[in-house]
Amino acid sequence: MRRKLVNNRIKFVFIPVVIIIAGILFNAARVQYEVWKTQEYIKKLEQKTSKLEQENASVLSLIESALNDPVKIEREARARLNLKKPDEEVVILIPQKDGQTEQIKEKDGLKEDSGESFLVQLWNKIFGKENKE
């Protein structure tokens, strides 16, 4: 009888201790997994950061080269500020409500309407043919 009582006491002590140890091990494994996952995420972010830094450096070099190249500066000024050289013709397309475009030629500040289509006028301008007016 005494032996049975000792075995029951051991079971009452042993089982909770095993459960506590199992819980501690489970939590330790879970924490270790979270640490590993966080380290992997940090590695991915570092790789992305280095890639973006390289991309940023290449963009900065492009900007630097554009600022030091007078041809690129002139091209941007013409595109953004609508600048033109003397004796240069500028073609402006104005959209209309019906989806077609009206072409206006501008030379030295004077505008003239044309009855020809844009492509015909462009063809004539490229190949040096005069307008039939």
C-alpha positions as CSV (number, residue, x, y, z in Angstrom):
1,M,0.0,0.0,0.0
2,R,2.8,2.3,0.8
3,R,4.4,1.6,-2.5
4,K,1.2,2.4,-4.3
5,L,1.0,5.7,-2.5
6,V,4.6,6.6,-3.4
7,N,3.9,5.7,-7.1
8,N,0.8,7.9,-7.0
9,R,2.8,10.8,-5.6
10,I,5.5,10.4,-8.2
11,K,2.9,10.4,-10.9
12,F,1.3,13.6,-9.5
13,V,4.7,15.3,-9.4
14,F,6.3,13.7,-12.5
15,I,3.4,14.4,-14.9
16,P,3.1,18.2,-14.2
17,V,6.9,18.5,-14.3
18,V,6.9,16.8,-17.8
19,I,4.1,19.0,-18.9
20,I,5.9,22.1,-17.7
21,I,9.1,21.1,-19.4
22,A,7.3,20.3,-22.6
23,G,5.6,23.7,-22.5
24,I,9.0,25.4,-22.0
25,L,10.6,23.5,-24.9
26,F,7.6,24.3,-27.1
27,N,7.9,28.0,-26.4
28,A,11.6,27.9,-26.8
29,A,11.2,26.3,-30.2
30,R,8.5,28.8,-31.2
31,V,10.7,31.7,-30.2
32,Q,13.7,30.2,-32.1
33,Y,11.5,29.9,-35.2
34,E,10.4,33.5,-34.9
35,V,14.0,34.6,-34.5
36,W,14.9,32.6,-37.6
37,K,12.0,34.1,-39.6
38,T,12.9,37.6,-38.5
39,Q,16.6,37.1,-39.6
40,E,15.4,35.8,-43.0
41,Y,13.2,38.9,-43.4
42,I,16.1,41.2,-42.4
43,K,18.3,39.5,-45.0
44,K,15.7,40.0,-47.7
45,L,15.3,43.7,-46.7
46,E,19.1,44.2,-46.8
47,Q,19.2,42.7,-50.3
48,K,16.4,44.9,-51.4
49,T,18.2,47.9,-49.9
50,S,21.4,47.2,-51.6
51,K,19.6,46.7,-55.0
52,L,17.8,50.0,-54.5
53,E,21.0,51.8,-53.5
54,Q,22.6,50.5,-56.8
55,E,19.6,51.7,-58.8
56,N,19.8,55.0,-57.0
57,A,23.5,55.4,-57.9
58,S,22.8,54.6,-61.5
59,V,19.9,57.2,-61.6
60,L,22.1,59.8,-60.0
61,S,24.9,59.1,-62.6
62,L,22.3,59.5,-65.4
63,I,21.1,62.8,-63.9
64,E,24.7,64.0,-63.5
65,S,25.5,63.1,-67.1
66,A,22.4,64.9,-68.3
67,L,23.2,68.0,-66.3
68,N,26.7,68.1,-67.9
69,D,25.6,67.5,-71.5
70,P,24.4,70.6,-73.3
71,V,22.5,68.6,-76.0
72,K,20.4,66.9,-73.3
73,I,19.8,70.2,-71.6
74,E,18.6,71.8,-74.8
75,R,16.4,68.8,-75.6
76,E,14.7,69.1,-72.2
77,A,14.3,72.8,-72.4
78,R,12.7,72.5,-75.8
79,A,10.3,69.7,-74.6
80,R,9.4,71.3,-71.3
81,L,9.5,75.0,-72.0
82,N,8.4,74.9,-75.7
83,L,11.5,76.7,-76.8
84,K,12.5,77.0,-80.5
85,K,15.4,78.3,-82.5
86,P,15.1,81.3,-84.8
87,D,13.7,80.3,-88.3
88,E,12.5,77.0,-86.9
89,E,8.9,75.8,-87.6
90,V,7.0,74.3,-84.7
91,V,4.0,72.1,-85.4
92,I,1.2,72.2,-82.7
93,L,-1.6,69.6,-82.6
94,I,-4.8,70.8,-80.9
95,P,-7.3,68.0,-80.0
96,Q,-10.9,68.6,-81.1
97,K,-14.0,67.1,-79.6
98,D,-14.6,64.6,-82.4
99,G,-11.2,63.0,-81.8
100,Q,-9.5,64.5,-84.8
101,T,-6.7,67.0,-84.5
102,E,-6.4,70.4,-86.1
103,Q,-2.9,71.4,-87.2
104,I,-1.5,74.8,-86.8
105,K,1.9,75.8,-88.2
106,E,3.7,78.5,-86.3
107,K,6.7,80.4,-87.7
108,D,8.1,83.4,-85.9
109,G,4.9,83.8,-83.9
110,L,2.5,83.7,-86.9
111,K,0.0,80.8,-87.1
112,E,-1.6,79.6,-90.3
113,D,-4.3,77.0,-90.7
114,S,-3.8,74.3,-93.2
115,G,-6.4,72.1,-95.1
116,E,-4.0,69.2,-95.5
117,S,-3.8,66.4,-93.0
118,F,-0.9,66.2,-90.5
119,L,0.7,63.2,-92.2
120,V,0.6,64.9,-95.6
121,Q,2.2,68.0,-94.2
122,L,4.8,66.0,-92.3
123,W,5.6,64.1,-95.5
124,N,6.0,67.3,-97.4
125,K,8.1,68.8,-94.7
126,I,10.4,65.8,-94.5
127,F,10.9,65.5,-98.3
128,G,11.0,69.2,-99.0
129,K,7.8,69.5,-101.1
130,E,5.9,72.8,-101.0
131,N,2.3,73.1,-100.1
132,K,-0.1,73.3,-103.0
133,E,-1.9,76.5,-102.2
